[in-house]
Amino acid sequence: MTAPRPLPWLEAGDPFPPVEQAWGDADPVPGLLAAGGALDVDTLVRAYAHGIFPWYGQGQPILWWSPDPRMVLRPARFRLHVSLRKALRAALRQGRLEIRIDSAFDAVIDACARTPRPGQDGTWIVPAMQAAYRALHRAGHAHSVETWWDGALVGGLYLVNLGRAVFGESMFSHRRDASKMALAALVAACRAWDVALIDCQQQTAHLASLGAEPEPRAAFIHDVRRAIGQPAPDWRFTPLYWDELWPSAPLFRRNAP
């Protein structure tokens, strides 16, 4: 059996290896690029700008990833399932649903940390990661999209944003479809803001059902570099954005029935 290629170890401030050096299908863990380093704001910004993200568990060193292919959701290709569309329109008409951005970032990341990924017992959002993304939020590069129901926070997600590139991180739900509603709101806003891609990092059947598709890493990074050179959106949500999901039957335009 061939021994795996050595994994680069990073000290704080070290440059990342080229993403082409990430472990591939013949290695123990495809997509793993390096270990070590730091989670300060500058390092995280450099990482995301190069198609790299951190993901590790309690007791492990910081692990940096750049999988090939990369799971990407193009807002224009988002699949709004009939059941979710009906639930959204009913909730909006009844005035029970409100989408807020960045009003409860700490609460969202706390809830996400308590929600294991499918097939995992623990969380990858360890305390050091929570602190790092709170710092990234204070620096204006991380945001939360929140689902509020009858005035209570019931679901949401958080993400990283550089220019016109959006990198999804994690989501949670305390009410049926609450996280999907937050994602639908993010897609609607991204359509309004002309954001071309939402990075989903890992391939899952759930993401595929919503329209996400695997893309070659080189093409993904090319699009990211082009997107981060554009001005970042104004991270506020207006109900008018919902009409981006159903332009033929708008709820909030002046000419809506």
C-alpha positions in Angstrom: 0.0 0.0 0.0 1.4 3.4 -1.0 2.0 5.8 1.9 0.0 9.1 1.6 1.8 12.2 0.5 3.1 14.3 3.4 0.6 16.9 4.6 2.1 20.4 4.8 2.3 21.9 8.3 1.7 25.7 8.6 2.9 28.1 11.1 0.9 31.3 11.8 1.3 33.6 8.8 2.6 31.0 6.4 1.2 31.1 2.9 -1.1 28.3 1.8 0.2 25.6 -0.5 -1.2 25.7 -4.1 -4.7 24.1 -4.0 -3.5 21.7 -6.7 -1.4 20.0 -3.9 -4.5 19.0 -1.9 -4.9 15.3 -1.4 -6.8 13.5 -4.2 -8.8 10.4 -4.7 -5.7 8.2 -4.2 -5.0 9.7 -0.8 -6.7 8.9 2.6 -8.8 12.0 2.7 -9.5 13.8 -0.6 -9.5 17.6 -0.5 -7.2 18.0 2.6 -4.6 20.6 1.8 -2.7 21.5 5.0 -2.8 21.5 8.8 -1.8 24.1 11.4 -1.6 27.8 11.0 -4.1 30.2 12.6 -7.7 31.4 12.4 -7.1 35.1 12.5 -9.2 37.3 10.2 -6.4 37.9 7.6 -5.7 34.2 7.3 -9.3 33.3 6.8 -9.8 36.0 4.2 -6.7 34.7 2.3 -8.0 31.2 2.6 -11.5 31.9 1.2 -10.1 34.0 -1.6 -8.1 31.0 -2.7 -10.9 28.5 -2.5 -9.7 27.1 0.9 -11.7 26.6 4.1 -11.0 25.3 7.7 -12.9 22.2 9.0 -11.7 20.1 11.9 -13.0 18.6 15.1 -12.3 18.8 18.8 -8.8 17.6 19.6 -7.5 18.0 16.1 -5.2 20.7 14.7 -6.7 23.2 12.3 -7.2 21.4 9.0 -7.5 23.3 5.7 -9.5 21.9 2.7 -9.9 22.6 -1.0 -11.9 19.7 -2.5 -12.2 19.0 -6.2 -14.9 19.1 -7.4 -16.5 21.8 -5.3 -20.2 21.9 -4.5 -21.7 25.2 -5.7 -25.2 26.6 -5.8 -25.8 29.1 -8.6 -28.7 31.3 -7.4 -30.2 31.2 -10.9 -30.5 27.4 -10.7 -32.0 27.2 -7.2 -34.9 24.7 -7.0 -37.7 26.1 -5.0 -39.7 23.0 -4.2 -43.5 23.3 -4.4 -43.9 22.5 -0.7 -41.4 25.2 0.4 -42.9 27.8 -2.0 -46.4 27.2 -0.5 -45.1 27.4 3.0 -43.2 30.6 2.3 -46.0 32.4 0.6 -48.5 31.4 3.3 -46.2 32.6 6.1 -45.4 35.9 4.3 -49.1 36.6 3.7 -50.0 35.8 7.3 -47.2 38.1 8.5 -45.6 35.3 10.7 -42.3 35.1 8.9 -39.5 37.7 8.9 -36.0 37.4 7.5 -33.3 39.4 9.3 -29.6 39.8 8.5 -27.0 40.1 11.2 -29.4 40.8 14.0 -28.4 37.7 16.0 -25.1 36.5 14.6 -23.8 35.1 17.9 -27.1 33.2 18.5 -27.0 31.7 15.0 -23.4 30.4 15.3 -24.2 29.0 18.7 -27.2 27.2 17.4 -25.2 25.9 14.4 -22.5 24.6 16.8 -25.1 22.6 18.6 -26.4 21.0 15.4 -24.1 18.2 14.1 -23.7 17.7 10.4 -25.6 14.6 9.0 -23.8 11.5 10.0 -21.7 13.1 12.7 -22.1 12.9 16.4 -20.2 16.1 17.4 -19.7 19.5 16.0 -16.9 20.9 13.8 -17.7 24.4 15.0 -15.4 24.1 18.0 -14.9 27.1 20.3 -11.9 28.4 18.4 -13.9 28.3 15.2 -16.8 30.2 16.8 -14.4 32.9 18.1 -12.8 33.1 14.7 -16.0 33.6 12.8 -17.3 36.1 15.3 -14.1 38.1 14.6 -14.7 37.7 10.9 -18.3 39.0 11.5 -17.0 42.1 13.3 -14.6 42.7 10.4 -17.6 42.7 8.0 -16.8 39.4 6.2 -19.3 37.0 7.9 -23.0 37.4 8.1 -26.1 35.6 9.4 -29.4 35.1 7.6 -32.1 34.5 10.2 -35.6 33.1 10.1 -37.8 34.7 12.7 -41.3 33.3 13.3 -43.8 35.2 15.4 -40.9 37.2 16.7 -38.7 34.3 17.7 -35.5 33.1 16.1 -36.3 29.6 14.7 -33.6 29.0 12.1 -30.9 30.5 10.0 -27.4 30.2 8.5 -24.1 32.0 8.6 -21.7 32.6 5.7 -18.6 34.3 4.6 -18.7 37.1 2.0 -15.8 38.5 -0.1 -16.9 40.9 -2.8 -19.7 39.2 -4.8 -18.7 35.7 -3.6 -20.7 34.0 -0.9 -19.4 30.9 1.0 -22.1 29.0 3.0 -20.9 27.6 6.3 -23.6 26.1 8.4 -27.3 26.3 9.2 -29.8 25.2 11.9 -33.5 24.8 12.3 -35.8 24.8 15.3 -38.9 24.7 13.2 -39.8 22.8 10.1 -38.3 24.3 7.0 -36.8 27.2 8.9 -33.2 26.7 7.6 -34.6 26.2 4.1 -36.5 29.5 4.4 -33.2 31.2 5.3 -31.4 29.7 2.4 -34.3 30.7 0.0 -34.0 34.2 1.4 -30.3 34.2 0.8 -30.8 33.0 -2.8 -33.4 35.7 -3.4 -31.1 38.4 -2.1 -28.2 37.0 -4.1 -30.3 37.2 -7.3 -31.2 40.8 -6.5 -27.5 41.6 -5.7 -26.2 39.8 -8.8 -24.2 37.3 -6.8 -23.4 34.4 -9.1 -22.3 31.7 -6.7 -22.9 30.3 -3.2 -20.1 27.9 -2.2 -21.6 24.8 -0.5 -18.2 23.1 0.1 -19.3 19.5 0.5 -21.4 17.3 -1.8 -24.7 16.2 -0.2 -27.9 14.8 -1.7 -29.8 17.6 0.1 -27.9 20.3 -1.5 -28.2 18.6 -4.9 -31.9 18.5 -4.5 -31.9 22.3 -4.1 -29.9 22.8 -7.3 -26.3 22.7 -6.1 -23.9 21.0 -8.5 -20.3 19.8 -8.3 -17.9 22.0 -10.3 -14.2 21.6 -11.1 -12.1 23.3 -8.5 -10.2 25.3 -11.1 -13.4 26.8 -12.6 -14.8 27.5 -9.1 -11.6 29.4 -8.0 -11.6 31.3 -11.3 -15.2 32.5 -10.6 -14.3 33.3 -7.0 -11.4 35.5 -8.0 -13.5 37.4 -10.5 -16.4 37.8 -7.9 -14.2 39.1 -5.0 -13.0 42.0 -7.2 -16.5 43.4 -7.2 -18.1 45.5 -4.5 -19.7 43.6 -1.6 -23.6 43.8 -1.3 -25.3 45.9 1.3 -26.2 43.1 3.8 -29.8 44.1 4.4 -32.9 42.1 3.5 -36.0 43.7 2.1 -39.3 41.7 1.4 -39.1 42.9 -2.2 -36.3 40.3 -2.6 -38.8 37.5 -2.3 -40.2 38.4 -5.7 -36.9 37.2 -7.2 -38.1 33.7 -6.5 -41.5 34.0 -8.1 -41.4 36.9 -10.6 -44.5 35.7 -12.4 -46.6 36.0 -9.2 -45.0 38.6 -7.0 -46.1 39.3 -3.5 -44.5 42.6 -2.8 -44.2 44.6 -6.0 -46.7 47.5 -6.3 -48.4 45.7 -9.2 -48.7 42.5 -7.2 -52.3 41.1 -7.0 
